[in-house]
Amino acid sequence: MGKGGKKGRITSSQRKDINDRAVTSAMDGDAEDVQFGRVLRHLGSGHIRVILDNQREGIAKIRTVLSKRGSTPIVADDIVVLSGRDFETKTTTVSEGKVVEKIDRFDVLGVLTRQQAVRMEKEGRIPAWFIAAADDTKTGDIGEAFEFGEESSSDSEMDVDAI
């Protein structure tokens, strides 16, 4: 390793190219053991909580290449390409032998754009609720969340000097 020179650095365009390569290989079926998930929220330290197509939740670690400045940002409700981490799966069992908690661990390989997600949904590789859930939160009208009551006649006739 060098002492911080410019030769070993990855530019922002190279980061986007790395994301594009990972996504296209997953979409074409070239990559093995790849799953798709929707981001629920950021947990901090480069970790996110994701939900898979089988309604199971897991924790995913964002690769260093994708977490740096200049790369594709990962926000809640984005659809991501995941690779499993079998060596870090946590299982907690009760004395009766029943599994109480199983947290799946993943690595984030790439982030799908809106157009890529729609294409994957049309091909049947991701469920429709992945995209529908993202649309509901991004296009929701804030004005519909509030209900304003009608003014009563006593409020409008109130004398300011009486206060």
N, C-alpha and C positions, 0 to 999 in steps of 0.2 A: 504494500500500500504506500502511496505517496504521502506527502506532507500537506495535502489540501490543495493541490494544483487543480487546474481546470480540465485535465485530460480524462479523469475518471468520472466526471459529473454527467448526470442524465438531464437533458433539457426537458422543458415542459412538453414540447412536441413529441419527444421520444417517449415520455410517460403516456401520452394519449395513444401513441402507436402501440405500446405494450398492452394497454387496455383493449384496443381494437382487435389486436391479434388474439388475445385470450377469449374475447367475446365471439369472434367469428369462428374460432376453432370449436367452441362449445356449441354454437348454433349449427355448425355443419356436421356435428357428431364426431369430430376427430378426437376430442378429448374424452378420456375415460373417467368414470366415477364422478361426473359433474352433476350438480343439482342447481336448481334455481330457487331463489328465496326473495322475500320482500322485507325490506328494512323496517323494523318497528321503531327503534330509537337508538341513539348513541349511548354507550355506557362509559366512555372515556378510555384513555390510553390506547386508542386505536382498535377498540372492540365495539361491536354493535350487536343488538339483539335482532334476530331474523326469524321469520316464520316460513316454513316450507309448504309445499303444495299439499302435504298430508296433514296439515293443521298442527304440526309439531313445531315447537319453538327451539331455538338453539342460539349459541353465542358464536360469533364469527370474528376473526381477527383480520383487520385490513392490512394487506401487504404493504411493506415500506414504500414500494414504487408508487402505489396508489394513494398513500397518505400524505405525500409531500406536496408542497406548493406547486401549482402549475398542472397538477393532474386532474382527472375528472372528479368533481366533488361527489361525495356520497351523503345523501340526506335521507330523512325518513320517507318511506313509501317508494323508494327506488327499488328496482328489481336488479338483483346481483347474481353473478355466477359464483357458485360455491364448490369447494373441494373438501371432502371429509377429512377429519383428523381422528382416525380410529384410536390412536395411541393416547388421546386426551379425553376420551369419553368418560364422564363421571357417572357412576351408578351408586345409588344409596339403597340399601335393602333393610327391611325390618326383620325382626327375629323369626316371624312366621315364614319368611322366604319370599315375601311379595316385594316387588320393586316399587318403591315409593317415588323416587325421582331419578330421571335420566336426562342429563343435559348433554346434548350433542354439540360438538365443537367443529368449526369449519374455518377455512381460509377463504377470503374474498379474492377471486381471480380477476373479476372485472365487473363493470357496471353497464347495464343495458340502457340504450337510449329509448325514447318513447316509440320511435318507429320500429326498432328491433323488438321491443316487447310486444307490440301489436302483431308483428309478423310471427313471433313465436306462439302467440295465443291462437292465431289462425291455423297454424300447423298442429296445434293441440299439444305442444310441449310444456306450456304453462297454463294454469287455470285462468278463467276469465275474471275471477274475483281479485287476482293480483292487480290487474289494470283498473278494474272498477273501483277498488279501494283507493288507489292512487288518485283517480279522477275525482272522487267524492271529497277528498281533503283539499285538493288543489283548486277546484272550481266552486267550492261551496260559497254561498252568499252569506256574508256576515249579517246583512240586514234582516235575514229571516230568523236569526237567533233571538231577536228582541221583539217583545210585544209591547206596544205602547197603548196605554188605556186612553179613553176619551176624556177630555177635560170636563170636569163637572162645572155646573153653573156657579157654584159657590167659590171656586178658585178664580174664575175670571172676574167676578164682581167684588172681590176682596179689596178693601180700601187700604192703600199703602200707608196712610197716616195712622191707621189703627194699630199698626204693628209697632 
